[in-house]
Amino acid sequence: MIYLLAVVGAFLAGCINTLAGNGSAITLYLLMDVLGLPGNLANATNRVGIFAQGVAGTTAFHRAGKLEIKGNELLLTTVTIGALGGLYLASVLSNEGFRSVFRYLLLVMFVIILSRPKRWLIAFGEQLDLPPYISIPLYLGLGFYAGFISMGMGVLFLAITVLLARYDLLTANVLKTIMVTILATVSLIWFAYLGWIDWKIGGLMAIGQASGGYLTAHYASRIDRANELAYYVLVVVVSIALARLWLF
């Protein structure tokens, strides 16, 4: 029954991650509090499902003709470089301190999301090229955070790409899915080397997350109001995450 709950929760996380982000709040809770894994092993094992979901989501977006990375090479490369530092930190420190910082980061994101809702829903005709002195530190910091603990990476990625670089939300979600797949691949190699991954539990979670990620990407790319749907899902997810982190 516990494993069935884990698969169902992972499926929901896959759906949430593909549309918005922060589905790892669900999977990390399941891995630590339901399945009983220590924090560092839960953090490592969580990347198995993230990788499977990323591959499934990327495949679905590709089949729908929505996969486009041309012009975004700097973003993808810089975030990946930043993630290497975050992965190293995850291997030598507990994630409890960073999760405490994340509570405040998520609160800031929630205020930004609610204060400028129209900005999230506009499909800009042209993306804004951020100057390197702004984009590179932002992308390095994002990668560092994602490498250390993936929870909330999607929210921060969308905040940067939508609110600052003026991507429409669906395009940003496609890029986020590609980025998640790249980072999860690097993370799996590192944590597998350390021997921190519970492959049995990670495999079960991967089934759920891959299914949720693929189905959500498949249908989201065919919905005319996908931007609006993604925005409201984002609001709900962040609200739930805030309640969980601050009240429970």
C-alpha positions as CSV (number, residue, x, y, z in Angstrom):
1,M,0.0,0.0,0.0
2,I,2.9,2.3,0.8
3,Y,4.5,1.7,-2.5
4,L,1.2,2.3,-4.4
5,L,0.9,5.6,-2.6
6,A,4.4,6.4,-3.7
7,V,3.6,5.7,-7.3
8,V,0.4,7.8,-7.2
9,G,2.2,10.7,-5.5
10,A,5.0,10.5,-8.0
11,F,2.4,10.6,-10.9
12,L,0.9,13.8,-9.4
13,A,4.4,15.3,-9.0
14,G,5.2,14.5,-12.6
15,C,2.1,16.4,-13.7
16,I,2.9,19.4,-11.4
17,N,6.5,19.5,-12.4
18,T,5.7,19.6,-16.1
19,L,3.2,22.4,-15.9
20,A,4.7,24.5,-13.1
21,G,7.3,23.0,-10.7
22,N,7.9,22.1,-7.1
23,G,6.5,18.5,-7.5
24,S,9.6,17.4,-5.5
25,A,7.9,18.8,-2.4
26,I,5.6,15.7,-2.8
27,T,8.2,13.1,-3.7
28,L,10.8,14.2,-1.1
29,Y,8.0,14.0,1.6
30,L,7.1,10.5,0.4
31,L,10.7,9.4,0.3
32,M,11.6,10.7,3.7
33,D,8.4,10.6,5.8
34,V,6.5,7.7,4.2
35,L,9.3,5.4,2.9
36,G,11.8,6.3,5.6
37,L,14.9,7.2,3.6
38,P,17.5,9.5,5.2
39,G,17.5,13.0,3.8
40,N,20.7,12.6,1.7
41,L,19.5,9.3,0.2
42,A,16.0,10.8,-0.5
43,N,17.6,13.8,-2.2
44,A,19.6,11.4,-4.4
45,T,16.9,8.8,-5.1
46,N,14.5,11.6,-6.0
47,R,16.6,12.3,-9.1
48,V,15.7,9.0,-10.7
49,G,12.0,10.0,-11.0
50,I,13.0,13.5,-12.1
51,F,15.1,12.0,-14.9
52,A,12.4,9.7,-16.0
53,Q,9.8,12.5,-16.0
54,G,12.2,14.8,-17.9
55,V,12.8,12.3,-20.6
56,A,9.1,11.5,-20.9
57,G,8.1,15.2,-21.0
58,T,10.8,16.1,-23.5
59,T,9.7,13.3,-25.8
60,A,6.1,14.5,-25.6
61,F,7.0,18.1,-26.4
62,H,9.2,16.8,-29.3
63,R,6.4,14.8,-30.8
64,A,4.1,17.8,-30.5
65,G,6.6,20.0,-32.4
66,K,7.2,22.2,-29.4
67,L,10.9,21.3,-28.7
68,E,13.2,24.2,-29.6
69,I,16.6,24.9,-28.0
70,K,18.1,27.1,-30.7
71,G,19.0,30.5,-29.2
72,N,18.9,29.1,-25.6
73,E,22.3,27.3,-25.5
74,L,23.8,29.9,-23.1
75,L,20.9,29.4,-20.6
76,L,21.2,25.6,-20.7
77,T,25.0,25.5,-20.5
78,T,25.3,28.0,-17.7
79,V,22.7,26.3,-15.5
80,T,24.4,23.0,-16.0
81,I,27.7,24.4,-14.9
82,G,26.2,25.9,-11.8
83,A,24.6,22.6,-11.0
84,L,28.0,20.9,-10.6
85,G,28.8,23.1,-7.6
86,G,25.4,22.4,-6.1
87,L,25.9,18.6,-6.5
88,Y,29.2,18.8,-4.7
89,L,27.6,20.8,-1.8
90,A,24.8,18.2,-1.6
91,S,27.4,15.5,-1.1
92,V,29.1,17.1,1.9
93,L,26.2,19.0,3.6
94,S,22.8,18.2,5.0
95,N,20.0,19.7,3.0
96,E,18.1,20.9,6.0
97,G,19.7,24.3,6.1
98,F,19.1,24.9,2.4
99,R,15.5,23.8,2.8
100,S,15.1,26.5,5.4
101,V,16.3,29.1,3.0
102,F,14.0,27.7,0.4
103,R,11.0,28.5,2.5
104,Y,11.8,32.2,2.2
105,L,12.7,32.0,-1.5
106,L,9.3,30.3,-2.2
107,L,7.5,33.0,-0.2
108,V,9.2,35.7,-2.4
109,M,8.2,33.7,-5.5
110,F,4.6,33.6,-4.3
111,V,4.4,37.3,-3.9
112,I,5.9,37.9,-7.4
113,I,3.5,35.4,-9.0
114,L,0.4,37.1,-7.4
115,S,1.5,40.7,-7.8
116,R,2.0,40.5,-11.6
117,P,-0.4,37.8,-12.9
118,K,-0.8,39.4,-16.4
119,R,2.9,39.2,-17.0
120,W,2.7,35.4,-16.7
121,L,-0.2,35.1,-19.2
122,I,1.1,37.4,-22.0
123,A,2.6,35.6,-25.0
124,F,5.4,38.0,-25.8
125,G,6.1,38.3,-29.5
126,E,9.8,38.5,-28.9
127,Q,12.0,37.3,-26.1
128,L,14.3,39.7,-24.3
129,D,18.1,39.1,-24.4
130,L,19.3,39.7,-20.9
131,P,22.8,41.2,-20.7
132,P,25.5,38.6,-19.7
133,Y,26.2,40.4,-16.4
134,I,22.6,39.6,-15.4
135,S,21.9,36.3,-17.1
136,I,25.1,34.4,-16.2
137,P,24.9,35.0,-12.4
138,L,21.2,34.2,-12.5
139,Y,21.6,31.0,-14.4
140,L,24.6,29.9,-12.4
141,G,22.7,30.5,-9.2
142,L,19.7,28.6,-10.5
143,G,21.9,25.7,-11.5
144,F,23.6,25.6,-8.1
145,Y,20.3,25.5,-6.4
146,A,19.0,22.8,-8.7
147,G,22.1,20.7,-8.2
148,F,21.9,20.9,-4.5
149,I,18.2,20.2,-4.0
150,S,15.8,20.1,-6.9
151,M,12.7,21.1,-4.9
152,G,11.4,24.5,-6.3
153,M,13.8,24.6,-9.2
154,G,10.9,24.8,-11.7
155,V,9.4,27.8,-9.9
156,L,12.7,29.7,-9.9
157,F,13.3,28.8,-13.5
158,L,9.9,30.0,-14.6
159,A,10.3,33.2,-12.6
160,I,13.6,34.0,-14.4
161,T,12.6,33.0,-17.9
162,V,9.0,34.4,-17.9
163,L,9.3,37.5,-15.7
164,L,12.8,38.7,-16.7
165,A,13.5,37.2,-20.2
166,R,9.9,37.5,-21.4
167,Y,9.4,33.9,-22.5
168,D,5.8,32.8,-22.8
169,L,4.9,30.3,-20.1
170,L,4.5,27.3,-22.4
171,T,7.9,27.9,-24.1
172,A,9.5,28.3,-20.7
173,N,8.0,25.0,-19.5
174,V,9.5,23.3,-22.6
175,L,12.9,24.7,-21.8
176,K,12.5,23.8,-18.1
177,T,11.7,20.2,-19.1
178,I,14.9,20.0,-21.2
179,M,16.9,21.6,-18.4
180,V,15.5,19.1,-15.8
181,T,16.5,16.2,-18.0
182,I,20.1,17.5,-18.4
183,L,20.5,18.2,-14.7
184,A,18.9,14.9,-13.7
185,T,21.4,13.0,-15.9
186,V,24.4,14.7,-14.3
187,S,22.9,14.2,-10.8
188,L,22.3,10.5,-11.4
189,I,25.9,9.9,-12.5
190,W,27.2,11.7,-9.4
191,F,24.9,10.2,-6.8
192,A,25.3,6.7,-8.3
193,Y,29.0,7.1,-8.0
194,L,28.5,7.9,-4.3
195,G,26.2,4.9,-3.9
196,W,23.3,7.0,-2.5
197,I,20.5,5.9,-4.8
198,D,17.9,3.4,-3.8
199,W,17.2,2.1,-7.3
200,K,14.2,0.0,-6.3
201,I,12.3,2.9,-4.7
202,G,13.6,5.3,-7.3
203,G,12.3,3.0,-10.1
204,L,8.8,2.9,-8.7
205,M,8.7,6.7,-8.3
206,A,10.1,7.0,-11.9
207,I,7.1,5.0,-13.3
208,G,4.7,7.5,-11.7
209,Q,6.6,10.6,-12.6
210,A,7.3,9.6,-16.2
211,S,3.6,8.8,-16.7
212,G,2.5,12.1,-15.2
213,G,5.2,14.1,-17.1
214,Y,4.4,12.6,-20.5
215,L,0.6,12.8,-20.3
216,T,0.8,16.4,-19.0
217,A,3.3,17.5,-21.7
218,H,1.2,15.7,-24.4
219,Y,-2.0,17.4,-23.6
220,A,-0.7,20.8,-22.4
221,S,0.9,21.4,-25.8
222,R,-2.5,21.0,-27.4
223,I,-4.5,23.3,-25.2
224,D,-5.1,26.8,-26.5
225,R,-5.1,28.3,-23.0
226,A,-2.1,26.3,-21.8
227,N,-0.4,29.4,-20.5
228,E,-3.4,30.3,-18.3
229,L,-3.7,26.7,-17.0
230,A,0.0,26.6,-16.2
231,Y,-0.3,29.8,-14.3
232,Y,-3.1,28.7,-12.1
233,V,-1.5,25.4,-11.4
234,L,1.6,27.3,-10.4
235,V,-0.3,29.4,-7.9
236,V,-2.0,26.3,-6.4
237,V,1.3,24.4,-6.1
238,V,3.2,27.2,-4.5
239,S,0.3,27.8,-2.1
240,I,0.3,24.2,-1.0
241,A,4.1,24.1,-0.7
242,L,4.1,27.2,1.5
243,A,1.4,25.8,3.8
244,R,3.4,22.6,4.1
245,L,6.7,24.3,4.8
246,W,5.4,27.0,7.2
247,L,2.5,25.4,9.0
248,F,3.3,21.7,9.3
